[in-house]
């Protein structure tokens, strides 16, 4: 359990610390540890209308106040451009175990606020536990509503509300959208309707930092007033939902069910044995629980597909094919969620078009998007890892024909959405155009592509070789020895060309794209896959690692470009253009540490010289220790509590940037810490 006490809730630092809980559909509740929304994406009910897409901010927050001895104390913290309300001054602590818990102290009254989402529903529940020592008081709950796409903002917006009130239950139609009413309910108290009550110019600090207009209007539909008599412990619940039957909801049961659900995931992960639980210290058990919660946040269900998928990052990403496949091992295989892993693979395989795995789905209409040359090749590695963890050859046989079709398409050529993928005469894959961003370094602003990497990219060809070797093994089981030999010959020809053409003798590492000598981390794909295209015990492998150590490796990730290269950037900041221009030009990405980790493991496995092998083992252990120390220091102190951000600056204070909770960062960093 992570608990921040009052001295750790100083406003300037507290506004940088966030929390999130999710509902398994792509919906979430998220804010800062003092309850002040600093992003347009923050809200207590952010709900997908076509799960996991079309997300809308519905309930922005609930502002609480308490009246005692004739004085009113506001417990909420909000920002406008020139004012900050001071509820944080009464906050005693913030804790995030299974769910976030806020504790406030006013005179002799203590109020605990617990927030939980009902799993599988677009419903958020708040439970208030109130201890009053002899003083009567009045608790007021003022829900603040919104009704907009979570990427947009209601600037200068005037709301129209139609409210239907029955005791404590209220249904509200916002801006005449009768097809999607919002429901609220409190367990007791009196609801008092407000008229034309607009919260003007709520200010989002993080949006201004990101170069966006930071203010919007929200609406306060009314308030609940609850009397508190002296000498009592009282529990009051508030629910906001897109579901109608919330007056039947037992909020304490919702919270308990969520705790039980997470505990079951911890047990089924097998990461510690309950029968011999005493052999694990509390710190390790808390770490495993935090890992399971962090991974679970990204696992969502697509009702239209009747399959699970993986969100790439919170709060703003949806599911991306590339991210899902790279994250699969750390999120679902290490945690033994094999059924969900299989469904993620099926989700991506079902929409293969002309040999391309979708790199994502439209957030509006679920249309598959195909701007990727690597997602299809990453599918081979993910399927192979799934097989190694599960021995589920029946599933692999079922998907084999799709894998075979991908290989055929890459050979004959694919040009949908300007991917321009084809096998050249030298057995290497060409992909992309100067105006296409179809590798993972995909930053694009308008029509300008910052890192097109068109031509023969190093990771695409390492993945191609790996796919051929996997097909060699699988075809021997699913088809024939003759078919296996065909893939074997293709792989051998690819390997010869790769070694001859990608090795940069002057810089003693690999070209990022043939003809492009900039030092980037993508060359590690050549050593980190199940079938490395560069021999792991070779001099070239040693040279690659030396260059990566010297030029790219940091405690929080690998630099995306070596310091000293043209256009190198150390800090990710500024407006959208400036951020996109720097995205893959220096900032460190934690997920890339997984490539480095796998490369060292492959080198250890291949090395026959005992002193060299021992040196590599020691190097790997030191790397794992450094990664563990670095991230355990920031997981609960920087950015999203319990999660890991998308990227990190490469100079002090090494701030977390981009999405505060990123799937492949969580997957790879936790995998390294667990030595999996």
C-alpha positions as CSV (number, residue, x, y, z in Angstrom):
1,X,0.0,0.0,0.0
2,X,1.3,3.5,-0.9
3,X,0.3,6.1,1.6
4,X,1.2,9.8,1.3
5,X,0.9,11.8,4.5
6,X,0.2,15.4,4.9
7,X,3.8,16.5,4.6
8,X,4.0,14.7,1.2
9,X,0.9,16.5,-0.1
10,X,2.4,19.9,-0.6
11,X,0.4,21.3,-3.4
12,X,3.2,21.9,-6.0
13,X,4.3,18.2,-5.8
14,X,0.9,16.7,-5.2
15,X,-0.4,18.2,-8.5
16,X,2.2,16.1,-10.3
17,X,1.1,12.8,-8.7
18,X,-1.9,11.0,-10.3
19,X,-4.0,7.9,-9.7
20,X,-6.2,5.8,-11.9
21,X,-8.7,3.0,-11.5
22,X,-10.4,1.3,-14.5
23,X,-13.6,-0.7,-15.3
24,X,-12.3,-3.3,-17.8
25,X,-14.1,-1.6,-20.7
26,X,-11.7,1.2,-21.3
27,X,-13.5,3.5,-18.9
28,X,-11.7,5.0,-15.9
29,X,-11.6,7.4,-13.0
30,X,-8.5,9.5,-12.5
31,X,-7.2,12.6,-10.9
32,X,-4.4,13.9,-8.7
33,X,-3.7,12.8,-5.1
34,X,-5.4,16.0,-3.8
35,X,-8.4,15.5,-6.1
36,X,-7.6,18.5,-8.3
37,X,-8.1,17.8,-12.0
38,X,-5.0,19.0,-13.9
39,X,-5.9,17.4,-17.3
40,X,-8.9,17.5,-19.6
41,X,-8.7,13.7,-19.4
42,X,-9.3,13.6,-15.6
43,X,-12.7,12.7,-14.2
44,X,-14.4,10.3,-11.9
45,X,-16.5,8.8,-14.7
46,X,-14.8,8.7,-18.1
47,X,-17.0,6.2,-20.0
48,X,-16.6,4.5,-23.4
49,X,-19.8,4.7,-25.4
50,X,-18.5,2.0,-27.9
51,X,-16.1,0.2,-25.6
52,X,-13.3,0.9,-25.4
53,X,-13.8,3.9,-27.8
54,X,-15.8,7.0,-27.9
55,X,-14.8,7.9,-24.4
56,X,-16.6,10.8,-22.7
57,X,-16.0,12.7,-19.5
58,X,-19.3,12.4,-17.6
59,X,-18.6,13.1,-14.0
60,X,-15.7,15.5,-13.6
61,X,-15.5,15.4,-9.8
62,X,-17.5,15.7,-6.6
63,X,-16.9,18.7,-4.4
64,X,-17.4,18.0,-0.8
65,X,-17.9,20.5,2.1
66,X,-18.7,20.1,5.7
67,X,-20.5,22.6,8.0
68,X,-19.6,22.4,11.7
69,X,-20.0,24.9,14.6
70,X,-21.6,27.4,12.1
71,X,-18.5,27.3,9.8
72,X,-18.3,25.8,6.4
73,X,-15.1,24.0,5.3
74,X,-14.5,23.1,1.7
75,X,-12.7,19.8,1.2
76,X,-12.2,20.1,-2.5
77,X,-9.3,21.5,-4.5
78,X,-10.0,23.2,-7.8
79,X,-8.0,25.6,-10.0
80,X,-9.0,28.5,-12.1
81,X,-6.4,30.7,-13.8
82,X,-6.1,33.0,-10.7
83,X,-7.5,31.0,-7.8
84,X,-6.9,27.6,-6.0
85,X,-9.4,26.4,-3.5
86,X,-7.8,25.1,-0.4
87,X,-9.3,21.7,0.4
88,X,-5.9,20.1,0.3
89,X,-5.1,21.9,3.6
90,X,-7.6,19.7,5.3
91,X,-6.3,16.5,3.7
92,X,-4.6,14.2,6.1
93,X,-3.5,11.5,3.7
94,X,-3.9,9.8,0.3
95,X,-3.5,6.0,0.0
96,X,-3.7,3.8,-3.1
97,X,-3.9,0.1,-2.3
98,X,-6.7,-1.5,-4.3
99,X,-8.5,1.8,-4.7
100,X,-7.8,5.4,-3.8
101,X,-8.6,6.6,-0.3
102,X,-8.6,10.3,0.7
103,X,-8.6,11.2,4.4
104,X,-9.7,14.6,5.7
105,X,-9.7,16.0,9.2
106,X,-11.8,19.0,10.3
107,X,-11.8,19.8,14.0
108,X,-12.9,16.5,15.6
109,X,-14.4,15.1,12.4
110,X,-12.6,12.6,10.2
111,X,-13.8,11.8,6.7
112,X,-12.5,9.0,4.5
113,X,-13.4,9.0,0.8
114,X,-13.1,5.7,-1.1
115,X,-13.5,5.7,-4.9
116,X,-14.2,2.5,-6.9
117,X,-15.6,1.6,-10.3
118,X,-18.0,-1.3,-10.8
119,X,-16.1,-3.8,-13.0
120,X,-17.6,-4.2,-16.4
121,X,-20.0,-1.2,-15.9
122,X,-19.8,2.5,-16.6
123,X,-20.4,3.2,-12.9
124,X,-18.3,5.0,-10.3
125,X,-19.0,4.7,-6.6
126,X,-17.8,6.9,-3.7
127,X,-18.1,5.8,-0.1
128,X,-17.7,8.3,2.7
129,X,-16.8,7.1,6.1
130,X,-17.4,9.8,8.7
131,X,-16.3,9.8,12.4
132,X,-17.8,12.5,14.4
133,X,-16.8,13.1,18.0
134,X,-19.7,14.8,19.5
135,X,-20.2,17.6,17.0
136,X,-23.3,17.7,14.7
137,X,-22.5,18.6,11.2
138,X,-23.8,18.8,7.6
139,X,-22.0,17.1,4.7
140,X,-22.6,18.6,1.2
141,X,-21.8,16.7,-2.0
142,X,-21.8,18.8,-5.2
143,X,-21.3,16.6,-8.3
144,X,-19.7,18.5,-11.2
145,X,-20.8,17.2,-14.6
146,X,-19.4,17.3,-18.1
147,X,-20.6,15.6,-21.3
148,X,-17.9,15.7,-23.9
149,X,-15.4,13.7,-25.9
150,X,-12.4,13.3,-23.6
151,X,-10.1,14.8,-26.2
152,X,-12.2,18.0,-26.5
153,X,-13.1,20.8,-24.1
154,X,-16.3,22.7,-23.4
155,X,-14.9,26.2,-23.7
156,X,-17.4,28.9,-23.1
157,X,-20.1,26.3,-23.1
158,X,-23.6,26.8,-21.7
159,X,-25.3,23.6,-20.6
160,X,-29.0,22.7,-20.7
161,X,-30.2,20.2,-18.1
162,X,-33.4,18.3,-17.7
163,X,-33.6,16.6,-14.3
164,X,-35.9,14.0,-13.0
165,X,-35.7,13.7,-9.2
166,X,-37.1,10.9,-7.1
167,X,-35.8,11.1,-3.5
168,X,-32.0,10.7,-3.7
169,X,-32.0,9.3,-7.3
170,X,-31.7,11.8,-10.2
171,X,-31.6,11.2,-13.9
172,X,-30.2,14.0,-15.9
173,X,-30.4,14.7,-19.6
174,X,-27.5,17.0,-20.6
175,X,-27.7,19.2,-23.7
176,X,-30.8,17.4,-25.0
177,X,-29.0,14.0,-25.4
178,X,-32.0,12.0,-24.2
179,X,-30.5,8.7,-25.5
180,X,-27.7,8.9,-22.9
181,X,-29.0,10.1,-19.6
182,X,-26.7,10.3,-16.6
183,X,-27.9,8.8,-13.3
184,X,-26.9,9.8,-9.8
185,X,-27.9,8.5,-6.4
186,X,-26.9,9.1,-2.8
187,X,-27.7,6.6,0.0
188,X,-29.4,9.4,2.1
189,X,-29.8,13.1,2.4
190,X,-31.7,15.7,0.5
191,X,-31.1,16.5,-3.2
192,X,-31.4,20.2,-4.0
193,X,-31.6,21.1,-7.7
194,X,-29.5,24.0,-9.0
195,X,-30.5,26.2,-11.9
196,X,-27.9,27.6,-14.4
197,X,-25.0,26.8,-12.0
198,X,-21.9,26.8,-14.2
199,X,-18.4,26.3,-12.9
200,X,-16.6,28.7,-15.2
201,X,-13.1,28.3,-16.4
202,X,-11.9,25.2,-14.7
203,X,-8.1,25.4,-15.3
204,X,-6.1,22.3,-16.3
205,X,-2.4,22.9,-15.6
206,X,-1.1,20.0,-17.6
207,X,-3.0,21.0,-20.7
208,X,-1.3,24.4,-20.7
209,X,2.1,22.7,-20.4
210,X,1.2,20.5,-23.5
211,X,0.4,23.6,-25.5
212,X,-3.4,23.4,-25.4
213,X,-6.0,25.9,-24.2
214,X,-6.4,25.0,-20.5
215,X,-9.9,26.2,-19.5
216,X,-13.4,25.0,-19.8
217,X,-16.9,25.3,-18.3
218,X,-18.6,22.6,-16.3
219,X,-22.1,22.3,-14.8
220,X,-23.2,21.7,-11.2
221,X,-26.7,20.1,-11.4
222,X,-27.4,20.3,-7.7
223,X,-26.2,19.2,-4.3
224,X,-26.9,16.5,-1.7
225,X,-27.1,17.6,1.9
226,X,-26.6,15.0,4.6
227,X,-27.0,15.6,8.3
228,X,-24.5,14.1,10.7
229,X,-25.4,13.8,14.4
230,X,-22.8,13.8,17.1
231,X,-21.0,10.7,18.5
232,X,-21.4,8.5,15.5
233,X,-19.7,6.7,12.7
234,X,-21.6,7.2,9.5
235,X,-21.3,5.8,6.0
236,X,-22.7,7.7,3.0
237,X,-22.4,6.5,-0.6
238,X,-22.7,8.4,-3.9
239,X,-23.0,6.7,-7.3
240,X,-22.9,8.2,-10.8
241,X,-23.5,5.9,-13.8
242,X,-24.8,5.4,-17.3
243,X,-26.8,2.5,-15.8
244,X,-30.4,3.1,-14.6
245,X,-30.6,0.7,-11.6
246,X,-28.0,2.3,-9.4
247,X,-30.4,2.7,-6.5
248,X,-30.2,-1.1,-6.1
249,X,-26.4,-0.9,-5.9
250,X,-24.6,-1.9,-2.7
251,X,-21.5,0.3,-2.8
252,X,-19.6,-1.7,-0.1
253,X,-20.2,-4.8,-2.1
254,X,-18.8,-3.2,-5.2
255,X,-15.7,-2.3,-3.4
256,X,-15.3,-5.7,-1.8
257,X,-16.0,-7.5,-5.1
258,X,-13.2,-5.4,-6.7
259,X,-10.7,-6.3,-4.0
260,X,-11.6,-10.0,-4.3
261,X,-11.3,-9.8,-8.1
262,X,-7.7,-8.4,-7.8
263,X,-6.7,-10.9,-5.1
264,X,-7.8,-13.7,-7.4
265,X,-5.6,-12.3,-10.2
266,X,-2.7,-12.1,-7.7
267,X,-3.2,-15.8,-6.7
268,X,-3.7,-17.1,-10.2
269,X,-0.5,-15.3,-11.4
270,X,1.5,-17.9,-9.4
271,X,4.1,-15.2,-8.5
272,X,3.8,-16.3,-4.9
273,X,2.3,-19.4,-3.3
274,X,-0.4,-18.7,-0.7
275,X,0.4,-22.1,0.9
276,X,3.9,-20.9,1.7
277,X,3.1,-17.2,2.0
278,X,5.1,-16.8,5.1
279,X,8.4,-17.1,3.1
280,X,7.6,-13.9,1.2
281,X,8.1,-10.5,3.0
282,X,5.4,-7.9,3.0
283,X,7.3,-5.7,0.6
284,X,7.4,-8.4,-2.1
285,X,3.7,-9.2,-1.7
286,X,2.8,-5.5,-2.0
287,X,5.0,-5.3,-5.1
288,X,3.3,-8.2,-6.7
289,X,-0.1,-6.8,-5.9
290,X,0.9,-3.4,-7.4
291,X,2.2,-5.2,-10.5
292,X,-1.0,-7.1,-11.0
293,X,-3.1,-3.9,-10.5
294,X,-0.9,-2.0,-12.9
295,X,-1.2,-4.7,-15.6
296,X,-4.9,-5.2,-15.1
297,X,-5.7,-1.6,-15.9
298,X,-4.7,-2.2,-19.5
299,X,-6.8,-5.3,-20.0
300,X,-10.2,-4.4,-21.5
301,X,-13.1,-6.2,-23.2
302,X,-14.4,-5.3,-26.6
303,X,-18.1,-6.3,-26.6
304,X,-18.4,-6.0,-30.3
305,X,-15.6,-8.5,-30.9
306,X,-16.4,-10.6,-27.7
307,X,-12.7,-10.6,-27.2
308,X,-10.2,-8.9,-24.9
309,X,-7.7,-6.3,-26.0
310,X,-5.0,-4.1,-24.4
311,X,-5.1,-0.4,-24.0
312,X,-1.8,1.2,-25.0
313,X,-1.8,3.9,-22.4
314,X,-3.9,6.0,-20.1
315,X,-5.5,8.4,-20.2
316,X,-5.6,9.1,-24.0
317,X,-4.6,6.0,-26.0
318,X,-6.8,3.2,-27.2
319,X,-5.6,-0.3,-28.2
320,X,-2.7,-0.4,-30.6
321,X,-1.6,-3.6,-32.3
322,X,2.2,-2.9,-32.0
323,X,1.9,-1.9,-28.3
324,X,-0.3,-4.9,-27.5
325,X,2.1,-7.4,-29.1
326,X,5.1,-5.9,-27.3
327,X,3.2,-5.8,-24.0
328,X,1.7,-9.2,-24.2
329,X,4.4,-11.1,-22.3
330,X,4.7,-8.7,-19.4
331,X,1.0,-8.0,-19.0
332,X,-0.6,-11.4,-19.7
333,X,1.9,-14.2,-20.0
334,X,4.0,-13.5,-16.9
335,X,0.8,-13.0,-15.0
336,X,-0.6,-16.3,-16.4
337,X,-3.7,-14.6,-17.9
338,X,-3.4,-17.0,-20.9
339,X,-7.0,-16.9,-22.0
340,X,-6.9,-13.1,-22.3
341,X,-3.6,-13.4,-24.1
342,X,-5.1,-15.7,-26.6
343,X,-8.0,-13.3,-27.1
344,X,-5.7,-10.4,-27.7
345,X,-3.9,-12.4,-30.4
346,X,-7.3,-13.3,-32.0
347,X,-8.5,-9.7,-31.8
348,X,-5.5,-8.7,-34.0
349,X,-5.6,-11.7,-36.2
350,X,-9.3,-11.4,-37.1
351,X,-8.8,-8.1,-39.0
352,X,-5.6,-9.0,-40.9
353,X,-5.9,-7.3,-44.3
354,X,-3.5,-8.0,-47.2
355,X,-1.1,-9.4,-44.7
356,X,-1.2,-6.4,-42.3
357,X,-2.2,-6.7,-38.7
358,X,-4.2,-3.6,-37.7
359,X,-2.0,-1.1,-35.8
360,X,-5.1,0.2,-34.0
361,X,-8.8,0.9,-34.2
362,X,-10.6,4.1,-34.8
363,X,-11.9,5.5,-31.5
364,X,-15.1,6.6,-33.2
365,X,-16.3,3.7,-35.4
366,X,-13.9,0.8,-34.5
367,X,-12.5,0.8,-38.1
368,X,-9.1,-1.0,-38.2
369,X,-6.1,1.1,-39.1
370,X,-3.2,-0.3,-41.0
371,X,-0.3,2.2,-40.7
372,X,2.3,-0.3,-39.6
373,X,5.0,-2.5,-41.1
374,X,6.1,-4.1,-37.8
375,X,2.8,-5.2,-36.2
376,X,2.4,-8.1,-38.5
377,X,5.9,-9.3,-37.8
378,X,5.5,-8.8,-34.1
379,X,2.6,-11.2,-34.2
380,X,4.9,-14.1,-34.9
381,X,7.0,-13.3,-31.8
382,X,3.9,-12.9,-29.6
383,X,2.4,-16.2,-30.9
384,X,5.7,-18.0,-30.3
385,X,6.0,-16.7,-26.8
386,X,2.4,-17.6,-26.1
387,X,3.3,-21.1,-27.3
388,X,6.4,-21.3,-25.0
389,X,4.3,-20.3,-22.0
390,X,1.3,-22.5,-22.6
391,X,2.2,-25.4,-25.0
392,X,-1.1,-24.6,-26.7
393,X,-0.3,-26.0,-30.1
394,X,-4.0,-26.3,-30.9
395,X,-4.3,-22.5,-30.9
396,X,-1.2,-22.1,-33.0
397,X,-2.5,-24.5,-35.6
398,X,-5.7,-22.5,-35.8
399,X,-3.8,-19.3,-36.5
400,X,-1.0,-20.8,-38.6
401,X,-2.7,-20.1,-42.0
402,X,-2.9,-16.4,-41.1
403,X,0.8,-16.3,-40.3
404,X,1.5,-18.0,-43.6
405,X,-0.6,-15.4,-45.4
406,X,1.4,-12.6,-43.8
407,X,4.7,-14.0,-45.1
408,X,3.3,-14.4,-48.6
409,X,2.0,-10.8,-48.6
410,X,5.4,-9.4,-47.5
411,X,7.0,-11.3,-50.3
412,X,4.6,-10.2,-53.0
413,X,4.2,-6.6,-51.7
414,X,1.7,-4.5,-49.8
415,X,0.9,-1.0,-50.6
416,X,-2.3,-0.1,-48.7
417,X,-2.1,3.1,-46.8
418,X,1.3,3.8,-48.4
419,X,3.0,1.1,-46.4
420,X,5.0,0.2,-49.5
421,X,6.2,-3.1,-48.1
422,X,8.0,-5.7,-50.3
423,X,10.9,-8.2,-50.3
424,X,13.9,-6.9,-52.3
425,X,16.2,-9.0,-54.3
426,X,18.7,-9.2,-51.4
427,X,16.1,-10.9,-49.2
428,X,15.6,-7.8,-47.1
429,X,12.3,-6.0,-46.5
430,X,11.7,-2.5,-47.8
431,X,8.9,-0.4,-46.2
432,X,7.5,3.0,-46.1
433,X,7.8,6.3,-48.0
434,X,9.2,9.7,-47.0
435,X,5.7,10.7,-46.1
436,X,4.8,7.6,-44.2
437,X,5.3,6.8,-40.5
438,X,4.9,3.0,-40.3
439,X,7.5,2.0,-37.7
440,X,7.1,2.5,-34.0
441,X,8.9,5.8,-34.4
442,X,5.7,7.2,-35.8
443,X,5.5,10.9,-34.8
444,X,3.7,13.0,-37.4
445,X,2.3,16.5,-37.2
446,X,-0.2,17.3,-40.0
447,X,1.5,15.9,-43.1
448,X,5.0,16.2,-41.7
449,X,6.7,13.0,-40.7
450,X,9.6,13.5,-38.3
451,X,11.2,10.0,-38.5
452,X,9.9,8.3,-41.7
453,X,12.7,5.7,-41.6
454,X,11.6,4.5,-45.1
455,X,13.7,1.9,-46.8
456,X,15.3,-1.1,-45.1
457,X,14.8,-0.5,-41.4
458,X,16.9,-2.5,-38.9
459,X,14.1,-3.8,-36.7
460,X,11.8,-4.6,-39.6
461,X,14.4,-6.9,-41.0
462,X,15.3,-8.4,-37.7
463,X,11.6,-9.2,-37.2
464,X,11.4,-10.6,-40.7
465,X,14.2,-13.0,-40.0
466,X,12.6,-14.0,-36.7
467,X,9.3,-14.6,-38.4
468,X,10.9,-16.9,-41.0
469,X,12.6,-18.9,-38.3
470,X,9.4,-19.2,-36.4
471,X,7.6,-20.4,-39.5
472,X,10.4,-22.9,-40.1
473,X,9.6,-24.4,-36.8
474,X,5.8,-24.2,-37.0
475,X,5.5,-25.4,-40.6
476,X,7.4,-28.5,-39.7
477,X,4.6,-29.3,-37.3
478,X,1.6,-27.9,-39.1
479,X,2.6,-28.8,-42.7
480,X,5.8,-30.6,-43.9
481,X,9.5,-30.8,-43.7
482,X,9.7,-29.5,-47.3
483,X,7.8,-26.3,-46.2
484,X,10.1,-25.9,-43.2
485,X,13.1,-26.1,-45.5
486,X,11.7,-23.3,-47.7
487,X,11.5,-21.0,-44.7
488,X,14.9,-22.1,-43.5
489,X,16.5,-21.2,-46.9
490,X,14.8,-17.8,-46.9
491,X,16.0,-17.1,-43.4
492,X,19.6,-18.0,-44.2
493,X,19.6,-15.7,-47.2
494,X,18.1,-12.9,-45.1
495,X,20.7,-13.4,-42.4
496,X,23.6,-13.2,-44.8
497,X,22.3,-9.9,-46.4
498,X,21.4,-8.5,-43.0
499,X,24.9,-9.0,-41.6
500,X,26.6,-7.7,-44.7
501,X,24.5,-4.6,-45.2
502,X,23.5,-3.5,-41.7
503,X,26.8,-3.6,-39.9
504,X,28.4,-0.1,-39.8
505,X,32.1,-0.9,-39.5
506,X,33.0,2.8,-38.8
507,X,30.7,3.2,-35.8
508,X,30.8,-0.5,-34.8
509,X,27.0,-0.9,-34.6
510,X,24.1,-1.4,-36.9
511,X,22.6,1.1,-39.3
512,X,19.2,2.2,-38.2
513,X,18.1,2.2,-41.8
514,X,20.5,1.1,-44.5
515,X,22.3,4.4,-45.5
516,X,21.3,6.1,-42.2
517,X,24.1,5.9,-39.6
518,X,22.4,7.6,-36.7
519,X,22.7,5.6,-33.5
520,X,19.3,4.5,-32.3
521,X,18.1,1.6,-30.1
522,X,16.2,-0.3,-32.9
523,X,19.4,-2.3,-33.6
524,X,18.7,-4.2,-30.4
525,X,15.9,-6.1,-32.2
526,X,18.7,-8.0,-33.9
527,X,19.8,-9.6,-30.6
528,X,16.6,-9.6,-28.5
529,X,14.1,-11.8,-30.4
530,X,13.5,-15.5,-30.1
531,X,15.7,-16.0,-33.1
532,X,18.4,-13.3,-33.2
533,X,19.6,-12.4,-36.7
534,X,23.0,-11.4,-35.3
535,X,24.8,-14.2,-33.6
536,X,24.6,-13.4,-29.9
537,X,28.2,-14.7,-29.2
538,X,29.7,-12.7,-32.1
539,X,32.0,-9.7,-32.0
540,X,29.3,-7.7,-33.7
541,X,27.0,-8.4,-30.8
542,X,29.6,-7.3,-28.3
543,X,30.1,-4.1,-30.3
544,X,26.4,-3.3,-30.4
545,X,26.1,-3.7,-26.7
546,X,29.1,-1.5,-26.1
547,X,27.7,1.3,-28.3
548,X,24.3,1.0,-26.6
549,X,25.9,1.1,-23.1
550,X,27.9,4.2,-24.0
551,X,25.4,6.2,-26.1
552,X,21.8,5.1,-25.3
553,X,21.4,3.4,-21.9
554,X,20.0,5.4,-19.0
555,X,18.4,4.3,-15.7
556,X,14.9,5.0,-17.0
557,X,15.1,3.7,-20.6
558,X,17.1,3.8,-23.8
559,X,17.6,7.1,-25.6
560,X,15.8,7.1,-28.9
561,X,18.8,8.9,-30.4
562,X,22.3,9.1,-29.3
563,X,23.5,12.3,-27.7
564,X,25.5,14.4,-30.2
565,X,23.5,13.3,-33.2
566,X,21.7,16.1,-35.2
567,X,18.4,17.2,-33.7
568,X,19.0,15.4,-30.4
569,X,16.6,16.5,-27.6
570,X,17.0,15.8,-23.9
571,X,13.6,17.2,-22.6
572,X,10.2,16.4,-23.9
573,X,8.1,19.5,-23.6
574,X,6.2,22.3,-25.4
575,X,3.3,22.5,-27.9
576,X,2.2,19.5,-30.0
577,X,4.6,20.3,-32.8
578,X,7.6,20.7,-30.5
579,X,6.7,17.5,-28.6
580,X,6.2,15.4,-31.8
581,X,9.5,16.8,-33.2
582,X,11.4,15.5,-30.1
583,X,9.4,12.3,-29.4
584,X,11.9,9.9,-30.9
585,X,14.9,12.2,-31.0
586,X,16.4,11.6,-27.6
587,X,13.9,11.1,-24.7
588,X,14.3,7.7,-23.0
589,X,11.6,5.0,-23.4
590,X,11.4,2.4,-20.6
591,X,10.0,-0.3,-22.8
592,X,13.2,-0.4,-24.8
593,X,15.0,-1.7,-21.7
594,X,13.2,-5.0,-22.5
595,X,15.1,-5.3,-25.7
596,X,18.4,-4.7,-23.9
597,X,17.4,-7.3,-21.2
598,X,16.5,-9.9,-23.8
599,X,19.7,-9.2,-25.8
600,X,21.9,-9.9,-22.7
601,X,19.9,-13.1,-21.9
602,X,20.4,-14.3,-25.5
603,X,24.1,-13.5,-25.3
604,X,24.5,-15.4,-22.0
605,X,22.7,-18.4,-23.5
606,X,24.9,-18.5,-26.6
607,X,28.2,-17.8,-24.9
608,X,30.5,-20.8,-24.4
609,X,33.5,-19.0,-23.0
610,X,33.1,-19.3,-19.2
611,X,34.8,-16.0,-18.2
612,X,32.8,-14.1,-20.8
613,X,29.6,-15.9,-19.8
614,X,30.2,-15.0,-16.1
615,X,30.9,-11.4,-17.0
616,X,27.6,-11.2,-19.0
617,X,25.7,-12.8,-16.1
618,X,27.1,-10.1,-13.7
619,X,26.3,-7.4,-16.2
620,X,22.7,-8.6,-16.5
621,X,22.3,-8.8,-12.8
622,X,23.7,-5.3,-12.3
623,X,21.3,-4.0,-15.0
624,X,18.3,-5.6,-13.4
625,X,19.3,-4.2,-9.9
626,X,19.7,-0.7,-11.4
627,X,16.3,-0.9,-13.2
628,X,14.6,-2.2,-10.0
629,X,16.1,0.5,-7.8
630,X,15.4,3.3,-10.3
631,X,11.8,2.4,-10.9
632,X,10.8,1.4,-7.4
633,X,11.9,4.8,-6.4
634,X,9.6,6.5,-8.9
635,X,6.6,4.2,-9.3
636,X,4.9,5.5,-6.2
637,X,6.4,9.0,-6.2
638,X,6.3,10.4,-9.8
639,X,3.5,10.6,-12.3
640,X,0.8,7.9,-12.0
641,X,1.0,6.1,-8.6
642,X,1.7,2.4,-9.1
643,X,2.3,2.7,-12.9
644,X,5.1,3.7,-15.3
645,X,5.1,6.6,-17.8
646,X,5.6,6.5,-21.5
647,X,8.9,8.4,-21.7
648,X,11.5,10.1,-19.5
649,X,13.7,13.1,-19.9
650,X,17.4,12.3,-20.0
651,X,18.6,15.0,-17.7
652,X,17.8,15.6,-14.0
653,X,15.2,15.3,-12.5
654,X,14.5,12.7,-15.2
655,X,10.8,13.6,-15.3
656,X,8.2,11.2,-16.5
657,X,6.5,12.5,-19.7
658,X,3.9,11.5,-22.2
659,X,1.1,9.2,-21.0
660,X,1.5,8.7,-17.2
661,X,0.5,5.0,-17.4
662,X,1.9,3.2,-20.5
663,X,1.3,-0.5,-21.2
664,X,4.6,-1.5,-22.7
665,X,6.5,0.5,-20.0
666,X,4.7,-1.4,-17.3
667,X,5.1,-4.8,-19.1
668,X,8.8,-4.5,-19.8
669,X,10.1,-2.8,-16.6
670,X,8.1,-5.1,-14.3
671,X,9.3,-8.1,-16.3
672,X,12.9,-7.1,-15.8
673,X,12.4,-6.5,-12.1
674,X,10.8,-10.0,-11.8
675,X,13.7,-11.5,-14.0
676,X,11.2,-13.1,-16.4
